[in-house]
Amino acid sequence: MGNNIAGKVVVITGASRGLGEATARHLSAEGATVVLGARRVDRLQALADELTGRGGKAFTMATDVTQFDHSNDWPTQPSRHTGGST
C-alpha cells in the first residue's frame, strides 16, 4: 500500500496530548508536515522539538477552538508557516 500522506500538510488540533499527540507522531513519521494546535504551547513546542529532532517538519500554533476568535482565523494560519496557499 502506498503512502499518500508524505509531503502533505496536516493541521492537528488538540495536539498537546492524547489522540492529537499520537496522531501528530504517526503522521510526522509517515512524512507529513504537521501543524500542531492547542492551548498548551509548552507541550506543543516540546512535541514539535521531538518531531523535528527525528527529521520531521512541525510547527506550533496556540489556539483554543472553543473561542470563536481563535478558531475562525485558524484555517489561514498554517500556510504562513509552511509556504502554502490558503
C-alpha positions as CSV (number, residue, x, y, z in Angstrom):
1,M,0.0,0.0,0.0
2,G,1.3,3.4,-0.9
3,N,1.9,6.3,1.4
4,N,-0.1,9.3,0.2
5,I,0.4,11.5,3.3
6,A,4.1,12.1,2.7
7,G,4.7,15.7,1.7
8,K,1.2,16.9,2.8
9,V,0.5,19.5,5.5
10,V,-1.8,18.2,8.2
11,V,-3.4,20.5,10.8
12,I,-4.0,18.8,14.2
13,T,-6.0,20.5,17.0
14,G,-5.7,19.1,20.5
15,A,-2.1,18.1,19.6
16,S,-0.7,18.7,23.1
17,R,-1.8,15.3,24.4
18,G,-3.8,12.1,23.9
19,L,-5.0,11.2,20.4
20,G,-3.9,14.5,18.9
21,E,-0.3,14.0,20.1
22,A,-0.3,10.4,18.9
23,T,-1.7,11.4,15.5
24,A,1.0,14.0,15.2
25,R,3.7,11.5,15.9
26,H,2.3,9.0,13.5
27,L,1.7,11.4,10.6
28,S,5.1,13.0,11.1
29,A,6.8,9.6,10.9
30,E,4.9,9.0,7.6
31,G,6.4,12.1,6.2
32,A,3.7,14.7,6.7
33,T,4.4,18.3,7.8
34,V,2.3,18.7,11.0
35,V,0.9,22.0,12.2
36,L,0.2,21.5,15.9
37,G,-2.5,23.4,17.7
38,A,-3.7,23.5,21.3
39,R,-3.8,25.8,24.3
40,R,-0.7,24.3,26.0
41,V,2.1,26.0,24.0
42,D,4.8,24.5,26.2
43,R,3.6,20.9,25.4
44,L,3.2,21.8,21.7
45,Q,6.8,23.1,21.5
46,A,8.1,20.0,23.2
47,L,6.3,17.8,20.7
48,A,7.5,19.9,17.8
49,D,11.1,19.7,19.0
50,E,10.8,15.9,19.3
51,L,9.4,15.6,15.8
52,T,11.9,17.9,14.2
53,G,14.6,16.1,16.1
54,R,13.6,13.0,14.3
55,G,13.8,14.7,10.9
56,G,10.2,15.8,10.6
57,K,8.6,19.1,9.9
58,A,6.4,20.5,12.7
59,F,5.0,24.0,13.5
60,T,3.1,25.1,16.5
61,M,0.2,27.5,16.9
62,A,-1.5,28.4,20.2
63,T,-5.2,28.1,19.8
64,D,-8.4,27.4,21.7
65,V,-11.1,26.0,19.4
66,T,-13.7,26.9,21.9
67,Q,-13.1,30.6,21.3
68,F,-14.5,31.9,18.0
69,D,-11.8,34.5,17.5
70,H,-9.1,31.7,17.8
71,S,-10.8,29.1,15.7
72,N,-12.2,31.4,13.0
73,D,-8.7,32.5,11.9
74,W,-7.0,29.1,12.3
75,P,-7.5,27.8,8.7
76,T,-5.5,30.6,7.2
77,Q,-2.5,30.3,9.6
78,P,-0.7,27.1,8.5
79,S,0.2,28.4,5.1
80,R,2.1,31.2,6.7
81,H,4.4,28.6,8.4
82,T,4.6,26.1,5.6
83,G,4.7,28.3,2.5
84,G,1.4,27.0,1.0
85,S,-1.6,29.0,0.0
86,T,-5.0,29.2,1.6
